[in-house]
Structures are given as C-alpha cells and as structure tokens.
Amino acid sequence: MDAVKKRHWWQSPQLTWSVIGLLCLLVGYLVVLMYAQGEYLFAIMTLILSSVGLYIFANRKAYAWRYVYPGLAGMGLFVLFPLICTIAIAFTNYSSTNQLTFERAQQGADGSFLPGRQSL
C-alpha cells in the first residue's frame, strides 16, 4: 500500500500554477509598457530573463539549472547587455547633441556664427 503524502495548502498544484500565471501576466504587462515607451532593449531583456527564469523554476526537469540560472542571468544583465548596448550605440548617431528638435537646432546653429562674416 502506498503511503499518501500529506500536503499543505501552499503546496497544491493549483496554487502553484495560479502564481505562475499571475507572474506571466505581470511580466507581459511590464514588457508591453516598456515597449510602448520605446524601451525595446529593456523589454526584450525582461522578456527573455523572466520567461527563462519562470520555465526553470516551474519545471521539475530543469531543477539543476536553478543553481546556474542566477549567475547566467546576472552575467547577461550586467555584462553582456551593457556591452551589446554600447556596441549598438557606437554605430549610430545617438548622442545628446542630436536629440534637439529641428527648431532648437536651427537656433543653435544661427547663434554659432558671427554676424557679418562669411562662412565657408
């Protein structure tokens, strides 16, 4: 005769999957907010890290990865992500001087020339 394991209320599978579902909804909402504000890279990073983390901590077959995931996630978030962002920005015209409106840039250009002198 098999022994019946006594479970507490917080160990029920319904509660576990409900919490996982709520976390998925929360992450989805945050990713949509980031995407709507134009923060594409942060939205993608949040989506990747949270979906992999939820899979690893929800799946019993991925139990061994629970010890490796925090280190990999930290390395990806604090080393690889800034490195990729820096390389991406290096090949664009992205800087604080290029973020002015057209009218403001014209005012700045008009004020940089001396009156009465010809410019080249």
Backbone as CSV, one residue per row, in Angstrom:
resi,resn,N_x,N_y,N_z,CA_x,CA_y,CA_z,C_x,C_y,C_z
1,MET,0.839,-1.181,0.000,0.000,0.000,0.000,0.880,1.239,0.000
2,ASP,0.575,2.127,-0.878,1.351,3.352,-0.996,0.990,4.314,0.124
3,ALA,2.009,4.956,0.625,1.780,5.964,1.653,1.322,7.252,0.977
4,VAL,0.331,7.868,1.524,-0.199,9.112,0.990,0.567,10.266,1.621
5,LYS,1.135,11.102,0.760,1.849,12.269,1.276,0.854,13.327,1.694
6,LYS,1.106,13.871,2.833,0.251,14.945,3.316,0.813,16.268,2.800
7,ARG,-0.025,17.013,2.118,0.400,18.292,1.559,-0.260,19.428,2.313
8,HIS,0.488,20.501,2.391,-0.071,21.718,2.960,-0.804,22.469,1.863
9,TRP,-1.573,23.475,2.251,-2.369,24.203,1.273,-1.503,24.972,0.286
10,TRP,-0.308,25.393,0.709,0.537,26.170,-0.183,1.325,25.287,-1.160
11,GLN,1.197,23.959,-1.030,1.888,23.054,-1.934,0.970,22.494,-3.019
12,SER,-0.211,23.015,-3.143,-1.148,22.483,-4.133,-0.738,22.923,-5.538
13,PRO,-0.918,22.050,-6.519,-0.549,22.421,-7.891,-1.395,23.562,-8.445
14,GLN,-2.635,23.672,-7.998,-3.487,24.757,-8.485,-2.931,26.114,-8.058
15,LEU,-2.489,26.202,-6.826,-1.918,27.458,-6.340,-0.607,27.762,-7.061
16,THR,0.198,26.741,-7.273,1.472,26.937,-7.961,1.263,27.485,-9.367
17,TRP,0.364,26.863,-10.130,0.135,27.314,-11.496,-0.598,28.649,-11.534
18,SER,-1.394,28.930,-10.525,-2.042,30.247,-10.463,-1.009,31.353,-10.258
19,VAL,-0.059,31.110,-9.369,1.001,32.096,-9.121,1.867,32.273,-10.368
20,ILE,2.191,31.172,-11.043,2.986,31.260,-12.271,2.223,32.038,-13.342
21,GLY,0.933,31.784,-13.456,0.117,32.520,-14.424,0.055,34.002,-14.116
22,LEU,-0.089,34.349,-12.831,-0.103,35.764,-12.446,1.240,36.439,-12.733
23,LEU,2.329,35.713,-12.479,3.642,36.274,-12.793,3.815,36.480,-14.295
24,CYS,3.308,35.547,-15.093,3.369,35.707,-16.556,2.571,36.925,-17.005
25,LEU,1.401,37.115,-16.424,0.593,38.287,-16.772,1.295,39.586,-16.375
26,LEU,1.899,39.603,-15.193,2.619,40.792,-14.731,3.802,41.108,-15.641
27,VAL,4.569,40.088,-15.988,5.717,40.296,-16.877,5.245,40.767,-18.249
28,GLY,4.179,40.174,-18.751,3.635,40.607,-20.042,3.205,42.058,-20.015
29,TYR,2.549,42.469,-18.937,2.118,43.861,-18.796,3.320,44.804,-18.757
30,LEU,4.350,44.437,-17.989,5.538,45.287,-17.898,6.283,45.374,-19.225
31,VAL,6.332,44.265,-19.953,7.002,44.274,-21.256,6.250,45.169,-22.240
32,VAL,4.925,45.104,-22.220,4.129,45.965,-23.105,4.326,47.435,-22.733
33,LEU,4.379,47.746,-21.442,4.631,49.130,-21.022,5.995,49.621,-21.497
34,MET,7.018,48.788,-21.337,8.353,49.186,-21.785,8.385,49.374,-23.293
35,TYR,7.737,48.482,-24.010,7.705,48.582,-25.473,6.958,49.838,-25.915
36,ALA,5.870,50.170,-25.224,5.088,51.359,-25.577,5.868,52.647,-25.322
37,GLN,6.780,52.624,-24.357,7.587,53.806,-24.064,8.852,53.879,-24.913
38,GLY,9.039,52.909,-25.788,10.193,52.933,-26.674,11.436,52.265,-26.130
39,GLU,11.324,51.587,-25.026,12.467,50.893,-24.430,12.499,49.452,-24.925
40,TYR,12.868,49.288,-26.197,12.800,47.974,-26.826,13.802,46.992,-26.230
41,LEU,15.024,47.449,-26.003,16.052,46.550,-25.492,15.730,46.067,-24.084
42,PHE,15.240,46.965,-23.235,14.874,46.553,-21.883,13.677,45.611,-21.898
43,ALA,12.747,45.843,-22.812,11.586,44.960,-22.920,12.008,43.558,-23.345
44,ILE,12.893,43.474,-24.318,13.366,42.166,-24.772,14.151,41.468,-23.671
45,MET,15.008,42.207,-22.974,15.805,41.615,-21.896,14.912,41.129,-20.766
46,THR,13.910,41.908,-20.397,12.971,41.497,-19.352,12.206,40.256,-19.773
47,LEU,11.759,40.227,-21.010,11.012,39.077,-21.512,11.864,37.814,-21.512
48,ILE,13.092,37.911,-21.968,13.964,36.735,-22.028,14.306,36.234,-20.635
49,LEU,14.777,37.121,-19.763,15.187,36.692,-18.425,14.030,36.141,-17.609
50,SER,12.886,36.788,-17.677,11.758,36.319,-16.867,11.150,35.036,-17.424
51,SER,11.074,34.895,-18.740,10.495,33.665,-19.284,11.401,32.466,-19.027
52,VAL,12.709,32.640,-19.182,13.631,31.542,-18.879,13.599,31.229,-17.385
53,GLY,13.568,32.254,-16.552,13.500,32.033,-15.108,12.230,31.333,-14.680
54,LEU,11.097,31.738,-15.234,9.839,31.065,-14.900,9.845,29.617,-15.366
55,TYR,10.408,29.359,-16.531,10.476,27.980,-17.015,11.355,27.129,-16.105
56,ILE,12.519,27.660,-15.738,13.453,26.888,-14.919,12.872,26.606,-13.540
57,PHE,12.246,27.588,-12.933,11.744,27.382,-11.583,10.381,26.698,-11.548
58,ALA,9.698,26.580,-12.681,8.406,25.897,-12.712,8.522,24.449,-13.172
59,ASN,9.589,24.116,-13.864,9.745,22.787,-14.428,10.641,21.940,-13.531
60,ARG,10.169,20.766,-13.168,10.967,19.888,-12.308,12.168,19.303,-13.048
61,LYS,12.074,19.159,-14.358,13.187,18.607,-15.130,14.368,19.569,-15.203
62,ALA,14.128,20.827,-14.993,15.192,21.838,-15.054,15.685,22.204,-13.660
63,TYR,15.580,21.281,-12.712,15.929,21.585,-11.325,17.409,21.955,-11.176
64,ALA,18.286,21.268,-11.903,19.720,21.552,-11.786,20.065,22.958,-12.275
65,TRP,19.285,23.480,-13.213,19.547,24.815,-13.744,19.196,25.907,-12.748
66,ARG,18.504,25.564,-11.677,18.160,26.570,-10.665,19.400,27.136,-9.987
67,TYR,20.472,26.364,-9.981,21.707,26.820,-9.356,22.571,27.623,-10.327
68,VAL,22.414,27.371,-11.612,23.231,28.032,-12.623,22.570,29.317,-13.118
69,TYR,21.242,29.333,-13.148,20.499,30.445,-13.747,20.807,31.811,-13.128
70,PRO,20.841,31.962,-11.807,21.119,33.311,-11.272,22.458,33.880,-11.739
71,GLY,23.475,33.036,-11.825,24.771,33.510,-12.310,24.740,33.892,-13.777
72,LEU,24.090,33.053,-14.586,23.976,33.363,-16.012,23.120,34.604,-16.248
73,ALA,22.038,34.732,-15.495,21.172,35.905,-15.643,21.911,37.178,-15.224
74,GLY,22.655,37.112,-14.139,23.431,38.271,-13.700,24.503,38.656,-14.697
75,MET,25.184,37.659,-15.255,26.206,37.946,-16.259,25.572,38.555,-17.509
76,GLY,24.443,38.019,-17.913,23.775,38.561,-19.093,23.265,39.968,-18.872
77,LEU,22.720,40.214,-17.674,22.119,41.516,-17.382,23.156,42.603,-17.140
78,PHE,24.221,42.270,-16.424,25.170,43.301,-16.014,26.455,43.354,-16.834
79,VAL,26.695,42.348,-17.695,27.904,42.361,-18.521,27.546,42.387,-20.006
80,LEU,26.803,41.396,-20.461,26.524,41.277,-21.894,25.562,42.346,-22.401
81,PHE,24.508,42.626,-21.655,23.521,43.618,-22.089,24.139,45.007,-22.253
82,PRO,24.900,45.534,-21.274,25.535,46.845,-21.498,26.559,46.823,-22.634
83,LEU,27.247,45.694,-22.799,28.213,45.587,-23.884,27.519,45.657,-25.237
84,ILE,26.427,44.948,-25.390,25.668,44.970,-26.641,25.079,46.361,-26.889
85,CYS,24.558,46.994,-25.835,24.009,48.353,-25.989,25.091,49.345,-26.390
86,THR,26.270,49.226,-25.814,27.370,50.124,-26.147,27.800,49.949,-27.597
87,ILE,27.895,48.713,-28.038,28.273,48.458,-29.429,27.190,48.969,-30.376
88,ALA,25.928,48.781,-30.014,24.833,49.255,-30.869,24.824,50.778,-30.962
89,ILE,25.074,51.458,-29.864,25.084,52.923,-29.866,26.315,53.458,-30.602
90,ALA,27.412,52.713,-30.583,28.639,53.171,-31.233,28.473,53.320,-32.738
91,PHE,27.584,52.554,-33.335,27.404,52.606,-34.782,26.193,53.433,-35.196
92,THR,25.697,54.270,-34.297,24.578,55.150,-34.625,24.990,56.596,-34.406
93,ASN,24.108,57.511,-34.700,24.342,58.934,-34.493,23.654,59.375,-33.201
94,TYR,23.630,58.515,-32.203,22.907,58.753,-30.965,23.810,59.501,-29.992
95,SER,23.446,60.731,-29.664,24.158,61.488,-28.640,23.243,62.594,-28.150
96,SER,23.658,63.258,-27.094,22.812,64.314,-26.538,22.738,65.523,-27.471
97,THR,23.739,65.713,-28.313,23.699,66.850,-29.236,22.750,66.609,-30.398
98,ASN,22.385,65.376,-30.661,21.491,65.061,-31.773,20.054,64.836,-31.325
99,GLN,19.724,65.190,-30.115,18.380,64.960,-29.614,17.560,66.241,-29.518
100,LEU,17.994,67.285,-30.171,17.249,68.540,-30.161,16.185,68.516,-31.250
101,THR,15.160,69.333,-31.073,14.177,69.491,-32.138,14.823,70.273,-33.278
102,PHE,14.195,70.265,-34.426,14.758,70.946,-35.598,14.868,72.448,-35.358
103,GLU,13.823,73.030,-34.750,13.832,74.473,-34.491,14.943,74.840,-33.512
104,ARG,15.111,74.044,-32.474,16.147,74.323,-31.471,17.537,74.159,-32.083
105,ALA,17.698,73.187,-32.952,18.986,73.006,-33.621,19.285,74.181,-34.547
106,GLN,18.252,74.724,-35.209,18.451,75.900,-36.066,18.865,77.106,-35.239
107,GLN,18.241,77.297,-34.077,18.612,78.419,-33.210,20.061,78.288,-32.754
108,GLY,20.463,77.088,-32.420,21.847,76.882,-32.008,22.827,77.118,-33.136
109,ALA,22.460,76.707,-34.335,23.340,76.919,-35.489,23.406,78.395,-35.864
110,ASP,22.290,79.108,-35.769,22.283,80.540,-36.080,23.128,81.323,-35.088
111,GLY,23.128,80.935,-33.845,23.880,81.657,-32.833,25.362,81.337,-32.832
112,SER,25.780,80.330,-33.589,27.192,79.954,-33.564,28.032,80.699,-34.598
113,PHE,27.409,81.453,-35.479,28.138,82.206,-36.493,28.168,83.677,-36.099
114,LEU,29.277,84.326,-36.415,29.397,85.755,-36.149,28.689,86.527,-37.247
115,PRO,27.932,87.562,-36.893,27.262,88.341,-37.938,28.286,89.121,-38.759
116,GLY,28.051,89.212,-40.047,28.919,89.979,-40.918,30.070,89.185,-41.500
117,ARG,30.328,87.992,-41.008,31.415,87.172,-41.555,30.837,86.124,-42.474
118,GLN,31.555,85.846,-43.497,31.115,84.802,-44.402,31.557,83.452,-43.857
119,SER,30.650,82.508,-43.991,31.026,81.155,-43.589,31.360,80.350,-44.827
120,LEU,32.127,79.346,-44.657,32.539,78.526,-45.797,31.474,77.609,-46.238
